[in-house]
């Protein structure tokens, strides 16, 4: 499998690629101080130098908050060695460049932190592989801290539990299931909340990033187990469950999925996820459901194509032809490159109803882990359908999207 290096920068969409450097002009807001530590220069790693420059170049070029990123004169970024000589030589790694540039974006009034908390560098291409190809390299185990009565008595602590496991993943094949409590990782039991909080959770994050893991866990029934696992590439199915229930003589559909894996492959053909969604919605239609429950508690988002498809499947027929969304990009991409014009990459999207599903209410099960394309699907449906959110907390809050730049 090809492995790519992706730099994902915030816009308001996914799935567009930038492949050429154009001659560009714009007037940006003046900057006061850049706040770059210039006491040390890092120029010895040739590959990293290029990557650092590309990160800065593309961030400046396409970020929604372009005006807040130096240089003041946009066209300066096309000059030979300008970015390296003035900026990137003072950063050790490309990730450091991303952190700095994210910190330059406007302060969010709600959080008091830079508004861009989303852009990142995907060195192994893991995110792209998951969204586009439905393949992941990991243990396939998603964990969280839970304060049980036992943990509360233990100095107001919380213990590490498994909230979800991908089918066919290393963790699944080892026998680990949702609801299991993890007791030790690589022989260490210092994985409780209080201990890890003091370390800023670096210990547990490092352990989950290792290639190999020895793990002990306890099932909800009290059975203790242990296994050795290796993080490896596996294909996963994001659709967790689909059923039809009868509640007081009313047919209710239920759909749970963990990721908005793209319904199109790189060649423009439908993926297996599309085929599975088609089967599920045909089942809903045949059953004559009048309400739908969409479980997005574990869904961190993915491809906008998939959110658009699901919207077209769920909305009532009366919404056909109505506007689904429009995109807001920076001035260069909007005014000069005309990326938001009709028939362009980010043209306004209208609803094109698919199938004969006719539901009068959609319930979304959500948590703070419900993010991005999940929130987009909810927003797409709200103007045209009775939408109800059910959950203990607000969703993640990601009103912006990104597309990957392959470096």
N, C-alpha and C positions, 0 to 999 in steps of 0.2 A: 504494500500500500504506500502511495506517496505520502510524504510527511511535509507539511508546509509550515512556514512561519507566518502567523497572521497578526496584524495590528488592527484592533477593532476600535474605531473612533465614533463618538456619538454623532448621529444625525437624527433621523426620525424613521429609519427603515433598515432592512437587511438586504443582502443578496445583490449588491452592485459592486463592480470591480473598477478600480482606477488603474490605468496602465501606462499613461503618458504624462510627461511634464509639459505644461503649456506656458506660453508667455502670458503673464497675468499682471494686472494692475488693480490696486484698490487703495483707499485711504482708511487706515486703522486708527483706533483710539491711541493717543500717546501713552507711553508707559513711564512711570516714575522711576522706580528701582526694580531691577530684575531679581534681586535676591539670590544670585548664583554665587556659590563659594568658588572663587578662582585661585585658591591657594595651591591646588593640586590639579595637574593636567593628566588625562588618560588618553594616550594616542598610540599605544604599542600594539593593541589588538586590531588588526586591519578589518576583520569581519565585523567586529563589534562597532568599530568606527562608522562603517557604512550603515549598519542597522540603526545606530543612534541618530545619524543624519536623516535616514528615511522616516523614522518615527517623527522627528521634529517637522520635517517637510510636509508629510501627509496630515499631521495634526493641524498645522497652520493652514493647510490648503482646504480641508474639508470639515473641520470641526464646526458644530453649530455656533460655538463661541469663538469664532475666528478672530474677532476684533480684540480679544483679550490676550492673544498669543503674540509674542514678538517674532519677527521684527515689525516695526511700524509700517514700513513700505513693503507690501506683500511681494513685489517682484524681486526683492533682495534674495529670497530663498532660492532663486534660480542661478545665482552667481556661484562660480566655482569656489568651493571650500568656505563659503560665507557662513553656513550653519556650523560647521566644525570649528572654525577659527573663533567665532563669536560666542558659541553656546555649548555644543555637545562635547567638546574636548574636556570639559570640566565635570562630566558625569561618567562614572565607572561603567555602568551597564545601561542598556536600553530601557530596562524597567525603571531605573532612576529618572530617566528622561520623561517617561510616561507620568510618573508620580509628580514631577515638577510641573508638567504642563497641565495636568488635571488640577493642581493647586492654583493655577492661574485663572481658572474659570470663575465666574461670579459666585458670590456667597449666597447660598440658599437661605431665604429668610426663615424657613421652618426648622432647619437643622443647624444653622450657623456655620455650615461647612461648605466647601466648594460644591457647586451644583453638579459637576461631572464627577460622579462616584462610580462610573460604569466602564470607561475606556480601559483597555488592558492589552497586554501583549501575550499572544497565544503561541508560545514557542513550538510546542509539539503538534500544533494543529488539533488539539483535543476537542475544543468547542466546535470547530468546523466539522470534524469527523462525526460528532454526535448529531448535530443539526442536519447536516447534508447527507451523511452516509449511514446513520444509525449504528455507528460503531464507537466503542469506548475502550480506552486502556485504563483500567482501574480495578479495584476489588468489587465494584458494583454494590457497595454498602454505604448507606446514608445514615448518619448518626445524629443524635441530639441529646441534650441534657434534660433529665426529668427528675423533679423533686417528689419522690415518693415519701410515704410516711417514715420509712426506714431512713431515707436520706435526710429528712428534716430533723430527725432525732440525732443524726450524726453531724452536729455542729451546723445545722441549717444548710446542709450540703445538697448536691444533686449528682445523680449517677448517669453514666453514659449508656444510652439505649439505641437500638436500631429502629429507625422510623420507616425504612423502605429498603428492599433488596431487589436488584434487577434479576429477572429470570435468566438462567444460563451464565451468570457472572461467576467469578471465582468464589465470592462469598456465598452465593446461592448453592453452588455445587458442594461447598463445604458443610452445608446444612444450616447456615445462619438464616434467620427469618425475622420479619417485622415483630417488634415487641421483646426481642431478646435483650438481656442486659449484658454488656461487655464487662468482664471482670479484669482481665489483664491483656496487654498488648506487648509482645516481645518480652514477656516476663515481668513487666512493670504494672503495678496496680495503682500507680500515681496518676490516674486518668480521671479522677473525680473533678467536679466543677471547681471547688475551692482551690485545689492544687494547681489546676491548669489556668485559672484566672490570674494567679500570681505570675504565671509565665506568659501571659497574653495568649494562651492556648497554643503556643509554639510547639510544645511537646506532642500534643495529640495531632496537630496538623502535620508535623514532621513524620510521625509514625504512619499516618495514613498515606503519605507520599512515598514511603519506602517501596522497593520492588518486592520484598518478601515480608511476611508477617506471620508470627506465631500468636494465636489468639485463643483466649478462654472466654466462654460465655455461659450464661444461665438462661434457660427457657422460662416462659411464664409458668410452666408447670413445676419448676424447681429443679429440672435436670441440668447438671453441669456438663459441658462438652468442651473439647479443644480441637484445634486443627492448625495446619500450616497452609498458608495461601501465597500465591504469587500473582501480583498485579499483571494482567495481560489483556490483549485486545479481544473483545468479544462483540458479537452482534446483539443488539437488544431491541425488544419490542416496547415502545413507550406506552402502548395501550394496556392498562392494568386490568380493566374489567368493563363489561357492558352487559346490562340485564334489563328485563322488562318486569315491572312489578304491577300488581293490581291492588290499589288502595281505595277502599270504599267504592268499588266498581269502576274506578278510574284507572286507566292504563298510564303508568309513569315509566319513562325511560331513564336509565342510569348509565353514565359514561365517565370513566376515570382514566386519565392518561398523564404521563409524567413529563412529557416534552413535546414541543411543537416541531417534531421532525419534519423536514421538508417533504411535500407531496410530489415534488419534481426532483429528478436527478440532474447531474451536470449536463446531460444531453437533452434535457427538456421532456423526458418521458416520465410517466407516473411511477412512483416508488411503491414498494409493498405496503407502506403505511397508508397510502391513498386507497389501495384495494381493500384494506381492512376497514377503513372508515366507511367506504362505500357499502360494504357488507353490513356493518352495524346500523347505518342509517336506513338501509333497505329493511332491516329487521324492525326498526322503530316504526317505519311507515306501515309495514304489513300488520303490526300489532295495533296500529291506530292510537299511539300514545297522544295524550293531550297536554302532558307536562314533561319536562326534561330536567334531570339533575346532572350537572356537569361538575365533576370532582376535580378541582385544580389545587388541592391542598399542597401537593408536592411539585407543582409545575412551575419551573423557573423561566419558561418561555421558549423561544426558538424562532422558527421561520414565519415571517409575516404572510407568506403565501398560504400557509396552513391555517392561520387565523382568518384570512379572507375566505378560504374554502369552507370552513366550518360556519362562518357567518352566513354564507349563501345557502348552506344546508339547513340552518335553524330558523332564519327569519321567515315571517309570514309572506305569502304571495303579494300582499298589498304593498310590500316594501320594494318590490322589484323596480329597478331603475332609479331608486333614491341614492343619494350620496352616502358612501361608506366612510370615506376619509379623504383628507388631503395632507400634503407634506409641507413642512416648513424647514427649509435649508438655509445655509448662510447666503449672504448677498452675492458672492461670486458664483456659486452653483445655481442660484435662482436667476439672477439678473444677466450675468455674462454667459454662463454655460447653458442656461435655460433647461435645467434638469427637471423642472416641475411643469413644463409645458405638456399639452396633450401629446400622447404617443412617445413621451420621454420616460426615462427610468422611474421618475417619481411623480408621474401624472396623477391627478385625482382619480380615485377609485369609486365606481358605482356598484351597487348591489345587483347581482345577476342570480336570481333565485334558482337553486338546484333542487330537483325532486319535488315530492308532494307532502313532505312533513308539515303538519299544521299544529303547532303547540301554542297554547295561550299563556304559558308561564315557563320561565327558565330559572332554576335555582342553581346558583354557583356556590360550591363549598370551597372556602378560601382560608388561608392563613397568611402570616407575614412572609412566607416563602412563595406565595403566589405572585408572579412577577412578569413584567415585560409583555410578551405576546399573550399571556393569560389575561393580563389587564386590558390589553388591546381588544381581545375578543369580547370581553364584558362591555367595553366602551362602544364597540361596533354595534352591539345588539340593543343597548339601552334606549336609543331613540325610537325603536320600532317594535320592541317586545317588552312584556312585563318581566323585568329582571329583579331577582331577589338574591342578595348576598347573605350567606350563612357562615359564620366563623367567629372565633374568639377575639380576633384582632383585625386591624386594617391590612390590606394587601401591601406589597413591598413598596410601591410608589416609583415606577419607572416610566415616566411619560415620554421618554425619548428612546430611539432605537439606534442600532449601528449596522454598518456593513463592513465586511472584512476586506482589508487590503493585503493581497498576497505579496510578500517580500521575497 
